Amino acid sequence: MRKYHIRYLTVFGFLTIIGIFGIQIFWVREAFTISESQFEHNVTVALRQVAEKIAVKNKTQFLHKNPVIKVNPRLYAVQVNSEIDANLLEYFINTTFDYFNITQDVDYSIYNCQSGELVYCNYIQRQKPRSTTKSPDLPIFNDLDHYFTVSFPNYPIVSLNNIPMWTITSIVLVFVILFIIYALYIIFSQNSISKVQRDFINNMTHEFKTPISTISVIQQVISNPEIIQHPKRLFTYNQIIGEEINRLNDQVEKVLQISRLEKKQIELQMENFDSHEVIEQCIFNFEHVNFEKQVIFEKQLEAINTIINADQLHFTNVINNIIENAIKYSGEVVHIKITTQNTSNQKLLIIISDDGHGINKRLRKKIFEKFYRITKDNTHNVKGFGLGLFYVRQIAIAHQWEIDVESEPNVGTKFIICTPQKSK
């Protein structure tokens, strides 16, 4: 998938999420508004009927066309202008609210119309099943005209209770968003894997093309019959062909080793050997390679007990890979320091440090991933397949070694390997 396709898909995904959020918020607000309007209408009609029943009971008439006044969404006042039997009022409220399916708890109060003083109040817990026992006698106010108020202390719950679809659509929204995020994660992961595989193929092609081109050129030269008259040149060409074939074989072997490691098919040839001898040999080999930069080794092989039980070939490859990485990711002059120490719990510490470019904290865990190579300015400045440290990690796991990395940008990198020891 091309980069601009992924960009478009990402933008579309985020716009979709924002759109879904917007639509959800709009419909929730609409649902709340409709629910509040419906609740207000039901309460107004119910309280009017309560007032009408009280008027019929007391044989009075309303002074206003609509006796119900909405003070706020929680509070309603009802002008009765007649005597009020609190027991009868509570009965009318319960029966009328039952009819209109108003299930919220009610706090009602009775006021004196002339003085405006509160003369009685009570709380009706409608959401709790009411007892069938006889209610206590409530007061009757027949000396002066009164009005009553009704409030709903749990009013915010009204809208939530009347909107079951609000919860359902919200859950659906969460699942849709999670699916979109997961889909974007998969796309980015696949794109990253595809990029790594593409880089690997390009690097492998380059690494194979160079020796093949060299061998092809030499083949054309030695196909000339006159080359027989120059045995020294023929011998040199033969050596070059051998070196290039070995180079090709090494590259193929690296890929095959990684494949075997992933499939857990590699067999370790465990044996006891002197780790210092192997490290010394590795350093000697690198010192006799003509690099394009100056490589300076410093040895502090302080361990007394140097015997370990491991696969000597893979141990050698691990040391070589770490040293090779130190040389690759350093400046024109490379200082590599190799230290060994014995620990108190019968383990051998092998520390390989350099003064190279270093690795920032975010990338340290990635350096052991397959095909991963540190980039600079979105380009790979160092040749290779990105398999060296992956191989080191897999061998360490197979041997049950501990391996750690300490690094700071522009300071250097330190690899620490901790291996079990064998007594001399």
Protein Blocks (a to p, Z undefined) as FASTA:
>chain_A
ZZklmmmmmmmmmmmmmmmmmmmmmmmmmmmmmmmmmmmmmmmmmmmmmmmmmmmmnopa
dfbfblcdcfblmbccddfkpacdfklmmmmmmmmmmmnopabdcddddddfklopafbd
cdddfkbccdfbdcddddddfkbccddddddfklmmmmmmmmmklmmmmmmmmmmmmmmm
mmmmmmmmmmmmmmmmmmmmmmmmmmmmmmmmmmmmmmmmmmpmklmmmmmlmmmmmmmm
mmmmmmmmmmmmmmmmmmmmmnopaccddddddfklmmmmmmmmmmmpccfbdcdddddd
fbfblcdcddfklmmmmmmmmmmmmmmmccfbdcddddddddfkopacdddddfbebpaf
klmmmmmpghiacdeehiafbgcehlmmmmmmmmmmmnopacdddddehkbccddddddd
ddZZ
